[in-house]
Every structure is written in structure tokens, then in C-alpha cells.
Amino acid sequence: MHHGQLAIIAASLLLGGCLLAAGAPATAQASEPGACSVTKAHRAVHAAHRAYVRAASRYREAQRVLRATRAATSAFGSSVGRWVRSARRAGYAWWEMPILMRVIDRESGGDPSVPNAGGSGALGLIQIMPEWADGSKGWYWKQWGLPALWDRTSAWGSLRHGAHMSWSNWGE
């Protein structure tokens, strides 16, 4: 999506803005045209601008995810690079992404069901030890509203919980 397309979206939101600002559903905009006050028009402009800013932010994030996915895929293969978007949604900062991709490559090769080859009991995408998922560290996970018991072979669970662990757990 280009900035011109975002401007078109913002303008289309503005066209029916009086009803939008008044809380009317989007479908009513086309069926009930009419006059509106300057205040309502002003609110519609602000609502359209906020929608534009959010859309532009999502667009920039999507572009960055694409670049990072390409970089990780180039460096480690598609089985690792495919986890970039999920990692961002799980809460990893951009500066952590190269570290995380290296850890995923080294620990599981991108396969969330892989057990540790050395027999340590570590399991999953980033090879989390059993004591982190058996409920005994509930006090630790509670501060982020995460469940104390979770499946370490779940890529999403592994990424969400791993985002709140220290990189020292992986020697980073």
C-alpha cells in the first residue's frame, strides 16, 4: 500500500465523516447523506486522520517484518525466517530479532516440536527447560498475565513466554 492509497482511504473515511463522528455505522454513511455542523465535520477530519496514522503505522511495521523475514530467511533458511511476524506479535523488540533468529536456528532449526538432542529436557522452538512450563514458576509468569502451565511445543506459547525471559538462558 502506497501513501497515495492511504490518503484515498483517509478521504473515503472523511466523506461520510459527519455520520462517522456521530457514531453512525459505516453502512449508514452512504444511505443517509445530509448536512452536518462544522464541529461534526471537524471531528470527522480528526477521526480520518487517526485512521490514516494507524494505517500508516501498520504499513511501516509490515514493511519492516517483510525485510526482517527476508534477512532471517537468507541467513538461516525459511524454517527460521517464518517466525519473525509471530515474534513481533509476541512482544520481541526489533533489536532482539537477530538474537532470536540465531537462537531459533541454533536450538530447533525452526521446528517447534524438536526436543533437545543432548537430553537436557529442553523442548520447542527456543528450547525452553521443563521447569519454566510445569507450573512451578507461576509467580514469574503472573506479572505478565501469562499462564504458568503451557505447552513448550507450541510456537506461540514458546515465543510469548520466551519474550519475558533473559537472553542469558540461551548464552546470549
C-alpha positions in Angstrom: 0.0 0.0 0.0 1.4 3.4 -1.0 0.9 6.7 0.8 -1.5 7.7 -2.0 -3.6 4.7 -1.2 -3.6 5.6 2.4 -4.7 9.1 1.5 -7.6 7.7 -0.5 -8.7 5.6 2.5 -8.5 8.6 4.7 -10.5 10.7 2.2 -13.2 8.0 2.0 -13.5 7.9 5.7 -13.9 11.7 5.6 -16.7 11.6 3.0 -19.2 10.2 5.4 -17.4 11.7 8.3 -20.4 13.5 9.9 -22.2 10.3 10.4 -19.0 8.5 11.4 -18.3 11.2 14.0 -21.8 11.0 15.3 -21.4 7.3 15.9 -23.4 6.0 13.0 -22.3 2.7 11.4 -20.3 2.9 8.2 -23.2 1.4 6.2 -25.4 4.3 7.2 -23.0 6.8 5.7 -24.0 6.1 2.1 -27.7 5.7 2.8 -28.2 8.8 4.9 -26.4 11.7 3.3 -27.0 15.1 4.8 -25.7 18.3 6.2 -23.6 18.4 9.3 -22.2 21.0 11.5 -18.7 22.4 11.4 -18.0 20.6 14.7 -19.1 17.3 13.3 -17.0 17.8 10.2 -14.0 18.8 12.3 -14.4 15.6 14.3 -14.7 13.6 11.1 -11.4 15.1 9.9 -9.7 14.1 13.2 -11.2 10.6 13.0 -9.9 10.1 9.5 -6.5 11.4 10.4 -6.3 9.0 13.3 -7.3 6.1 11.0 -4.6 7.3 8.5 -1.9 7.4 11.2 -2.8 3.9 12.4 -2.9 2.5 8.8 0.5 4.1 8.1 2.0 2.6 11.2 0.7 -0.8 10.3 2.1 -0.4 6.8 5.6 0.5 8.2 5.5 -2.4 10.6 4.5 -4.8 7.8 7.4 -3.5 5.6 9.8 -4.0 8.4 8.5 -7.5 9.1 9.0 -8.3 5.4 12.6 -7.0 5.4 13.4 -8.9 8.6 11.8 -12.1 7.3 13.8 -11.9 4.2 17.0 -11.3 6.2 16.4 -14.2 8.6 15.4 -16.5 5.7 18.6 -15.5 3.8 20.7 -16.1 6.9 19.1 -19.2 8.4 16.5 -20.6 6.0 12.8 -20.3 5.7 12.1 -22.6 8.6 13.6 -19.9 10.9 12.6 -16.7 9.0 8.9 -17.6 9.1 8.8 -16.8 12.8 9.6 -13.1 12.6 5.9 -11.9 12.4 4.9 -14.1 15.3 7.9 -13.0 17.4 6.9 -9.3 16.9 3.3 -10.1 17.9 4.6 -12.0 20.9 6.4 -8.8 22.1 10.0 -9.1 20.9 11.6 -5.7 20.1 13.3 -5.1 16.8 16.8 -5.1 18.4 16.1 -8.6 19.7 15.1 -10.1 16.4 18.6 -11.0 15.1 19.4 -12.7 18.5 16.1 -14.5 18.5 16.5 -15.8 14.9 20.0 -17.0 15.8 18.7 -18.8 18.9 15.8 -20.4 16.9 18.3 -21.6 14.3 20.7 -23.0 16.8 18.2 -24.6 19.2 15.5 -26.0 17.0 16.2 -25.1 13.4 12.7 -23.5 13.4 10.8 -26.7 14.3 8.7 -26.1 17.5 8.4 -29.8 18.2 12.1 -30.6 18.4 13.4 -31.9 21.8 17.0 -31.1 22.9 19.4 -33.5 21.3 21.6 -33.5 24.4 18.9 -34.9 26.6 18.5 -31.8 28.9 14.7 -31.9 28.7 14.6 -28.6 26.8 11.9 -28.5 24.1 10.4 -26.4 21.4 11.2 -23.5 19.2 13.7 -21.9 21.6 14.4 -25.0 23.7 12.8 -23.9 27.0 13.5 -26.1 30.0 10.7 -28.0 31.7 10.7 -26.1 34.9 9.7 -22.9 33.1 6.5 -24.5 31.9 5.5 -27.0 34.6 3.6 -24.5 36.7 6.3 -24.1 39.4 7.3 -20.7 38.1 3.7 -19.3 38.2 4.8 -16.4 40.3 7.1 -15.4 37.5 4.6 -15.6 34.7 1.8 -13.9 36.7 3.4 -10.5 36.4 2.8 -10.6 32.6 -0.6 -12.3 32.8 0.7 -15.5 31.2 -0.3 -19.0 32.1 2.1 -20.9 34.4 1.4 -24.2 32.6 1.9 -24.2 28.9 2.9 -26.5 26.0 6.6 -25.9 25.1 6.0 -27.3 21.6 3.5 -24.5 20.9 5.5 -22.0 18.9 3.2 -19.2 20.1 3.5 -20.2 23.7 7.2 -20.5 23.4 7.6 -17.1 21.8 5.2 -15.4 24.2 6.9 -16.8 27.3 10.4 -16.5 25.9 9.9 -12.8 25.3 9.9 -12.3 29.1 12.9 -14.4 29.8 16.5 -13.3 30.0 18.7 -13.9 27.0 21.3 -15.3 29.4 19.1 -18.5 29.4 20.5 -19.1 25.9 24.0 -17.8 26.4 23.3 -14.5 24.6 
